[in-house]
Amino acid sequence: MSEEITNAVREYVLKEFLPGESPDALKTDTPLITGGILDSIATLKLVAFLEERFDIGIEAHEASMEHMDTVAQITELVLSKKR
C-alpha cells in the first residue's frame, strides 16, 4: 500500500510541479515545501489530489511542512488516514 501511495504522489508532483524533470530527481526525501517546489497553492492542489485519489480527509493543520515536506512524509500522512 505504501509503495502505491509513494508512486502516486511522485507521479503527481512530477507531472504537476516538475514538468520535464527526470523522475530520478524526485527522491522520497526531496524537500518539497522547504525546497521551493510546492508553494501554498501547489500544496492545496496536492491535498485535493490526495483526498480524491485515496478517499481521505486532510485537516488544514496537516497541510504543512511537518506533514508534507517530502514524499515519505506525505505517504505516512496518507497511511495514517487509511488505518
N, C-alpha and C positions, 0 to 999 in steps of 0.2 A: 504494500500500500504506500509506504513512504517513497519508494522509488517512482511510483506512478505520479505522486504529488510533485516530487522534485522535478521530474521530467516535464510535467505540465507547466510548472512555474518557470522553468528555464526557457521553454519554448515561447511562452507568452512574453517574458521580459525581452528575449532576443528579438522577437517579431515586432513588438510594440515600441520598445525604447532603445534598442540597439540594432536597428536595421543595417544589414551589411556586415556586421561584426562576425567574426569567426565564433562558432559555438564554443570552441576551446577557451575563448577569452572570458567566458562566464563560468566561474567555479562556484561551488556551493558556499564558499566563504568570501566571495567577492562583495565588498561593501556597496550596497545599492543606494541607500539614502546618504550615508556619510561620504560615499564616493561620488555623489552628484548624478547618479544615473536616474534616480527617482526624486522628483520634486513632489510637492503636496498634491498636485493634480494627478500626476502619474501614480502616486500611492493610492489615491482614491479609485482610479481606474483598476489598479491591481486588486484592491479589496473587492470591488464589484465583480471582477472576473472570478476571484476565489469563491465568493459567496454563491455565485451562479453555478460554477463548474463543480463545486464539491457540496452544494446544498448545505451551507453552514451560515452562521451569523457571526460577524466580527464586530466587536464593540469599538466605539470611537477611540478609546484609550489604547486599544490593541494595535491600531494603525500607526505605530510609532517605531522609532529606531530600536527600542528594546525588543520588539517582536518581529520587525520586518526589514532589518538592515541587510540580511543575507538570505539566499535561497534556503539554506539549512534552517534558519530561524522561522522562515515562512512555512516550511514543511512541518516543523514542530508545532507551530500555531494551528495549522490545519488539522494535524493529527490529534491535537488536544481537543478540538471541536468534534471530531468524529467518534470519540470514545463514549 
